[in-house]
Amino acid sequence: MKASDINKSGMFRIRAFNAEHKCSLKDRVYSQRQVTSNLVGGIVKTKLVDHKRKYTPADIKKDMKLDLGVDITYMLAWRAKERALISLRGMPGGSYNKLPEYLYILGITYPGSHIRLQKTNEDRFLYLFVALDPFIKGFDHCRPVVVVDGSHLRGPYNGTFVAASTTDGASI
């Protein structure tokens, strides 16, 4: 149907099998079921509450086929999962807003610790250094071998997580 087939009163013509029928737009019925990422996200939200559970877009596709009898694309399943996670946990940037409060409590809980949060001039997160007092004091009893390792971060925020560790004097 083309826009030119609809007249000013909202009526349109359907030509099928050499017969012409007149219908109004409000009587039109869709036979195809439409599923949105918001709808699917709301359905799978309960399955994403447990952060340890691995629930992939392929699993979402399979569940939608079994539960609703609807085939969805992998991309729609992925978008639905992202929307459900944002609904459950909020935007990833929101966690950075809570960081100063957490570090304040950490400093009160472990007095003598070295905790430094560095931000850019635009008040954006740059890096964080944490050395808790119990670990600083325990470092005196360690062997003089320090292993430093880094891990690249994936996701909406890139960077590197760097950690240092050593064995204690008893080799445990």
Rosetta constraint file for C-alpha pairs under 8 A:
AtomPair CA 1 CA 5 HARMONIC 6.49 0.50
AtomPair CA 1 CA 14 HARMONIC 7.82 0.50
AtomPair CA 2 CA 6 HARMONIC 7.45 0.50
AtomPair CA 5 CA 12 HARMONIC 5.61 0.50
AtomPair CA 5 CA 13 HARMONIC 6.48 0.50
AtomPair CA 6 CA 10 HARMONIC 6.02 0.50
AtomPair CA 6 CA 11 HARMONIC 5.62 0.50
AtomPair CA 6 CA 12 HARMONIC 4.45 0.50
AtomPair CA 6 CA 13 HARMONIC 7.37 0.50
AtomPair CA 7 CA 11 HARMONIC 5.61 0.50
AtomPair CA 7 CA 12 HARMONIC 6.35 0.50
AtomPair CA 10 CA 24 HARMONIC 5.77 0.50
AtomPair CA 10 CA 25 HARMONIC 5.99 0.50
AtomPair CA 11 CA 22 HARMONIC 6.71 0.50
AtomPair CA 11 CA 23 HARMONIC 5.64 0.50
AtomPair CA 11 CA 24 HARMONIC 4.37 0.50
AtomPair CA 11 CA 25 HARMONIC 6.36 0.50
AtomPair CA 12 CA 22 HARMONIC 5.89 0.50
AtomPair CA 12 CA 23 HARMONIC 5.69 0.50
AtomPair CA 12 CA 24 HARMONIC 6.21 0.50
AtomPair CA 12 CA 25 HARMONIC 7.31 0.50
AtomPair CA 13 CA 20 HARMONIC 6.56 0.50
AtomPair CA 13 CA 21 HARMONIC 5.66 0.50
AtomPair CA 13 CA 22 HARMONIC 4.77 0.50
AtomPair CA 13 CA 23 HARMONIC 6.47 0.50
AtomPair CA 14 CA 20 HARMONIC 5.71 0.50
AtomPair CA 14 CA 21 HARMONIC 5.27 0.50
AtomPair CA 14 CA 22 HARMONIC 6.50 0.50
AtomPair CA 14 CA 23 HARMONIC 7.69 0.50
AtomPair CA 15 CA 19 HARMONIC 5.69 0.50
AtomPair CA 15 CA 20 HARMONIC 4.66 0.50
AtomPair CA 15 CA 21 HARMONIC 6.59 0.50
AtomPair CA 16 CA 20 HARMONIC 6.63 0.50
AtomPair CA 23 CA 27 HARMONIC 6.76 0.50
AtomPair CA 23 CA 28 HARMONIC 7.48 0.50
AtomPair CA 24 CA 28 HARMONIC 6.91 0.50
AtomPair CA 33 CA 70 HARMONIC 7.69 0.50
AtomPair CA 35 CA 39 HARMONIC 6.57 0.50
AtomPair CA 35 CA 40 HARMONIC 7.11 0.50
AtomPair CA 35 CA 70 HARMONIC 7.96 0.50
AtomPair CA 35 CA 72 HARMONIC 7.64 0.50
AtomPair CA 36 CA 40 HARMONIC 6.38 0.50
AtomPair CA 36 CA 76 HARMONIC 7.48 0.50
AtomPair CA 36 CA 80 HARMONIC 7.96 0.50
AtomPair CA 37 CA 41 HARMONIC 5.72 0.50
AtomPair CA 37 CA 76 HARMONIC 5.76 0.50
AtomPair CA 37 CA 77 HARMONIC 6.89 0.50
AtomPair CA 37 CA 79 HARMONIC 5.95 0.50
AtomPair CA 37 CA 80 HARMONIC 4.30 0.50
AtomPair CA 37 CA 83 HARMONIC 7.49 0.50
AtomPair CA 38 CA 42 HARMONIC 6.13 0.50
AtomPair CA 38 CA 80 HARMONIC 6.13 0.50
AtomPair CA 38 CA 83 HARMONIC 6.93 0.50
AtomPair CA 38 CA 84 HARMONIC 7.96 0.50
AtomPair CA 39 CA 43 HARMONIC 6.43 0.50
AtomPair CA 39 CA 80 HARMONIC 7.77 0.50
AtomPair CA 40 CA 44 HARMONIC 6.21 0.50
AtomPair CA 40 CA 64 HARMONIC 7.87 0.50
AtomPair CA 40 CA 77 HARMONIC 7.38 0.50
AtomPair CA 40 CA 80 HARMONIC 5.65 0.50
AtomPair CA 41 CA 45 HARMONIC 5.78 0.50
AtomPair CA 41 CA 79 HARMONIC 7.98 0.50
AtomPair CA 41 CA 80 HARMONIC 4.26 0.50
AtomPair CA 41 CA 81 HARMONIC 5.73 0.50
AtomPair CA 41 CA 82 HARMONIC 7.83 0.50
AtomPair CA 41 CA 83 HARMONIC 5.97 0.50
AtomPair CA 41 CA 84 HARMONIC 4.76 0.50
AtomPair CA 42 CA 84 HARMONIC 6.44 0.50
AtomPair CA 44 CA 48 HARMONIC 6.75 0.50
AtomPair CA 44 CA 60 HARMONIC 7.35 0.50
AtomPair CA 44 CA 81 HARMONIC 7.37 0.50
AtomPair CA 44 CA 84 HARMONIC 7.20 0.50
AtomPair CA 45 CA 49 HARMONIC 6.77 0.50
AtomPair CA 45 CA 81 HARMONIC 7.75 0.50
AtomPair CA 45 CA 84 HARMONIC 5.20 0.50
AtomPair CA 45 CA 85 HARMONIC 7.35 0.50
AtomPair CA 45 CA 88 HARMONIC 7.51 0.50
AtomPair CA 47 CA 55 HARMONIC 7.59 0.50
AtomPair CA 48 CA 53 HARMONIC 7.16 0.50
AtomPair CA 48 CA 55 HARMONIC 7.11 0.50
AtomPair CA 48 CA 84 HARMONIC 7.64 0.50
AtomPair CA 48 CA 85 HARMONIC 7.14 0.50
AtomPair CA 49 CA 88 HARMONIC 7.34 0.50
AtomPair CA 55 CA 59 HARMONIC 6.11 0.50
AtomPair CA 55 CA 60 HARMONIC 7.34 0.50
AtomPair CA 56 CA 60 HARMONIC 6.45 0.50
AtomPair CA 56 CA 78 HARMONIC 7.88 0.50
AtomPair CA 57 CA 61 HARMONIC 6.17 0.50
AtomPair CA 57 CA 74 HARMONIC 6.12 0.50
AtomPair CA 57 CA 75 HARMONIC 7.92 0.50
AtomPair CA 57 CA 77 HARMONIC 4.96 0.50
AtomPair CA 57 CA 78 HARMONIC 5.12 0.50
AtomPair CA 57 CA 81 HARMONIC 7.03 0.50
AtomPair CA 58 CA 62 HARMONIC 6.30 0.50
AtomPair CA 58 CA 74 HARMONIC 6.63 0.50
AtomPair CA 58 CA 77 HARMONIC 7.47 0.50
AtomPair CA 59 CA 63 HARMONIC 6.13 0.50
AtomPair CA 60 CA 64 HARMONIC 6.09 0.50
AtomPair CA 60 CA 77 HARMONIC 5.97 0.50
AtomPair CA 61 CA 65 HARMONIC 6.33 0.50
AtomPair CA 61 CA 71 HARMONIC 6.97 0.50
AtomPair CA 61 CA 72 HARMONIC 6.00 0.50
AtomPair CA 61 CA 73 HARMONIC 7.17 0.50
AtomPair CA 61 CA 74 HARMONIC 6.80 0.50
AtomPair CA 61 CA 77 HARMONIC 6.19 0.50
AtomPair CA 62 CA 66 HARMONIC 6.29 0.50
AtomPair CA 63 CA 67 HARMONIC 5.76 0.50
AtomPair CA 63 CA 68 HARMONIC 7.94 0.50
AtomPair CA 64 CA 68 HARMONIC 5.35 0.50
AtomPair CA 64 CA 69 HARMONIC 6.41 0.50
AtomPair CA 64 CA 70 HARMONIC 5.87 0.50
AtomPair CA 64 CA 71 HARMONIC 6.90 0.50
AtomPair CA 64 CA 72 HARMONIC 7.40 0.50
AtomPair CA 65 CA 69 HARMONIC 4.34 0.50
AtomPair CA 65 CA 70 HARMONIC 4.85 0.50
AtomPair CA 65 CA 71 HARMONIC 5.56 0.50
AtomPair CA 65 CA 72 HARMONIC 7.85 0.50
AtomPair CA 66 CA 70 HARMONIC 7.92 0.50
AtomPair CA 72 CA 76 HARMONIC 6.45 0.50
AtomPair CA 72 CA 77 HARMONIC 6.89 0.50
AtomPair CA 73 CA 77 HARMONIC 6.37 0.50
AtomPair CA 74 CA 78 HARMONIC 6.13 0.50
AtomPair CA 75 CA 79 HARMONIC 6.15 0.50
AtomPair CA 76 CA 80 HARMONIC 6.05 0.50
AtomPair CA 77 CA 81 HARMONIC 6.20 0.50
AtomPair CA 78 CA 82 HARMONIC 6.30 0.50
AtomPair CA 79 CA 83 HARMONIC 6.16 0.50
AtomPair CA 80 CA 84 HARMONIC 6.14 0.50
AtomPair CA 81 CA 85 HARMONIC 6.14 0.50
AtomPair CA 82 CA 86 HARMONIC 6.21 0.50
AtomPair CA 83 CA 87 HARMONIC 6.11 0.50
AtomPair CA 84 CA 88 HARMONIC 6.18 0.50
AtomPair CA 85 CA 89 HARMONIC 5.83 0.50
AtomPair CA 85 CA 90 HARMONIC 7.28 0.50
AtomPair CA 86 CA 90 HARMONIC 4.49 0.50
AtomPair CA 86 CA 91 HARMONIC 5.55 0.50
AtomPair CA 90 CA 94 HARMONIC 6.65 0.50
AtomPair CA 91 CA 95 HARMONIC 7.55 0.50
AtomPair CA 92 CA 96 HARMONIC 7.54 0.50
AtomPair CA 92 CA 156 HARMONIC 7.63 0.50
AtomPair CA 93 CA 97 HARMONIC 6.99 0.50
AtomPair CA 94 CA 98 HARMONIC 6.95 0.50
AtomPair CA 95 CA 99 HARMONIC 6.67 0.50
AtomPair CA 96 CA 125 HARMONIC 7.43 0.50
AtomPair CA 98 CA 102 HARMONIC 6.45 0.50
AtomPair CA 99 CA 103 HARMONIC 6.12 0.50
AtomPair CA 100 CA 104 HARMONIC 6.12 0.50
AtomPair CA 100 CA 117 HARMONIC 7.88 0.50
AtomPair CA 101 CA 105 HARMONIC 6.44 0.50
AtomPair CA 102 CA 106 HARMONIC 6.14 0.50
AtomPair CA 103 CA 107 HARMONIC 6.09 0.50
AtomPair CA 103 CA 115 HARMONIC 7.27 0.50
AtomPair CA 104 CA 108 HARMONIC 6.40 0.50
AtomPair CA 105 CA 109 HARMONIC 6.09 0.50
AtomPair CA 106 CA 110 HARMONIC 6.08 0.50
AtomPair CA 107 CA 111 HARMONIC 5.65 0.50
AtomPair CA 107 CA 112 HARMONIC 7.71 0.50
AtomPair CA 107 CA 113 HARMONIC 6.46 0.50
AtomPair CA 107 CA 115 HARMONIC 7.16 0.50
AtomPair CA 110 CA 132 HARMONIC 6.51 0.50
AtomPair CA 110 CA 133 HARMONIC 6.21 0.50
AtomPair CA 110 CA 134 HARMONIC 7.78 0.50
AtomPair CA 111 CA 133 HARMONIC 6.85 0.50
AtomPair CA 112 CA 132 HARMONIC 7.52 0.50
AtomPair CA 112 CA 133 HARMONIC 5.36 0.50
AtomPair CA 113 CA 130 HARMONIC 7.54 0.50
AtomPair CA 113 CA 131 HARMONIC 5.75 0.50
AtomPair CA 113 CA 132 HARMONIC 4.43 0.50
AtomPair CA 113 CA 133 HARMONIC 4.35 0.50
AtomPair CA 113 CA 136 HARMONIC 7.86 0.50
AtomPair CA 114 CA 129 HARMONIC 7.51 0.50
AtomPair CA 114 CA 130 HARMONIC 5.86 0.50
AtomPair CA 114 CA 131 HARMONIC 5.08 0.50
AtomPair CA 114 CA 132 HARMONIC 6.35 0.50
AtomPair CA 114 CA 133 HARMONIC 7.41 0.50
AtomPair CA 115 CA 128 HARMONIC 7.53 0.50
AtomPair CA 115 CA 129 HARMONIC 5.64 0.50
AtomPair CA 115 CA 130 HARMONIC 4.58 0.50
AtomPair CA 115 CA 131 HARMONIC 6.36 0.50
AtomPair CA 115 CA 132 HARMONIC 7.71 0.50
AtomPair CA 116 CA 128 HARMONIC 5.73 0.50
AtomPair CA 116 CA 129 HARMONIC 5.07 0.50
AtomPair CA 116 CA 130 HARMONIC 6.59 0.50
AtomPair CA 117 CA 125 HARMONIC 7.90 0.50
AtomPair CA 117 CA 126 HARMONIC 7.83 0.50
AtomPair CA 117 CA 127 HARMONIC 6.16 0.50
AtomPair CA 117 CA 128 HARMONIC 4.58 0.50
AtomPair CA 117 CA 129 HARMONIC 6.52 0.50
AtomPair CA 118 CA 125 HARMONIC 6.55 0.50
AtomPair CA 118 CA 126 HARMONIC 5.46 0.50
AtomPair CA 118 CA 127 HARMONIC 5.28 0.50
AtomPair CA 118 CA 128 HARMONIC 6.16 0.50
AtomPair CA 119 CA 123 HARMONIC 5.45 0.50
AtomPair CA 119 CA 124 HARMONIC 5.21 0.50
AtomPair CA 119 CA 125 HARMONIC 4.61 0.50
AtomPair CA 119 CA 126 HARMONIC 4.84 0.50
AtomPair CA 119 CA 127 HARMONIC 7.00 0.50
AtomPair CA 120 CA 124 HARMONIC 5.20 0.50
AtomPair CA 120 CA 125 HARMONIC 6.48 0.50
AtomPair CA 120 CA 126 HARMONIC 6.08 0.50
AtomPair CA 131 CA 135 HARMONIC 6.91 0.50
AtomPair CA 131 CA 136 HARMONIC 6.70 0.50
AtomPair CA 132 CA 136 HARMONIC 6.34 0.50
AtomPair CA 133 CA 137 HARMONIC 6.18 0.50
AtomPair CA 134 CA 138 HARMONIC 6.07 0.50
AtomPair CA 135 CA 139 HARMONIC 6.03 0.50
AtomPair CA 136 CA 140 HARMONIC 7.49 0.50
AtomPair CA 138 CA 142 HARMONIC 7.09 0.50
AtomPair CA 139 CA 168 HARMONIC 7.95 0.50
AtomPair CA 141 CA 168 HARMONIC 6.15 0.50
AtomPair CA 141 CA 169 HARMONIC 5.66 0.50
AtomPair CA 142 CA 166 HARMONIC 6.66 0.50
AtomPair CA 142 CA 167 HARMONIC 5.86 0.50
AtomPair CA 142 CA 168 HARMONIC 4.10 0.50
AtomPair CA 142 CA 169 HARMONIC 4.83 0.50
AtomPair CA 143 CA 166 HARMONIC 6.98 0.50
AtomPair CA 143 CA 167 HARMONIC 6.09 0.50
AtomPair CA 143 CA 168 HARMONIC 5.88 0.50
AtomPair CA 143 CA 169 HARMONIC 5.44 0.50
AtomPair CA 144 CA 166 HARMONIC 7.87 0.50
AtomPair CA 145 CA 166 HARMONIC 5.98 0.50
AtomPair CA 145 CA 167 HARMONIC 7.43 0.50
AtomPair CA 146 CA 164 HARMONIC 6.57 0.50
AtomPair CA 146 CA 165 HARMONIC 5.73 0.50
AtomPair CA 146 CA 166 HARMONIC 4.85 0.50
AtomPair CA 147 CA 164 HARMONIC 5.53 0.50
AtomPair CA 147 CA 165 HARMONIC 5.29 0.50
AtomPair CA 147 CA 166 HARMONIC 6.07 0.50
AtomPair CA 148 CA 162 HARMONIC 7.07 0.50
AtomPair CA 148 CA 163 HARMONIC 5.72 0.50
AtomPair CA 148 CA 164 HARMONIC 4.31 0.50
AtomPair CA 148 CA 165 HARMONIC 6.53 0.50
AtomPair CA 149 CA 162 HARMONIC 5.69 0.50
AtomPair CA 149 CA 163 HARMONIC 5.45 0.50
AtomPair CA 149 CA 164 HARMONIC 6.41 0.50
AtomPair CA 150 CA 160 HARMONIC 6.24 0.50
AtomPair CA 150 CA 161 HARMONIC 5.41 0.50
AtomPair CA 150 CA 162 HARMONIC 4.23 0.50
AtomPair CA 150 CA 163 HARMONIC 6.33 0.50
AtomPair CA 151 CA 160 HARMONIC 5.46 0.50
AtomPair CA 151 CA 161 HARMONIC 5.08 0.50
AtomPair CA 151 CA 162 HARMONIC 6.46 0.50
AtomPair CA 152 CA 158 HARMONIC 7.40 0.50
AtomPair CA 152 CA 159 HARMONIC 5.96 0.50
AtomPair CA 152 CA 160 HARMONIC 4.44 0.50
AtomPair CA 152 CA 161 HARMONIC 6.31 0.50
AtomPair CA 153 CA 157 HARMONIC 7.26 0.50
AtomPair CA 153 CA 158 HARMONIC 5.33 0.50
AtomPair CA 153 CA 159 HARMONIC 5.31 0.50
AtomPair CA 153 CA 160 HARMONIC 5.52 0.50
AtomPair CA 153 CA 161 HARMONIC 6.78 0.50
AtomPair CA 154 CA 158 HARMONIC 5.69 0.50
AtomPair CA 154 CA 159 HARMONIC 7.75 0.50
AtomPair CA 167 CA 171 HARMONIC 5.73 0.50
AtomPair CA 167 CA 172 HARMONIC 6.48 0.50
AtomPair CA 168 CA 172 HARMONIC 6.10 0.50
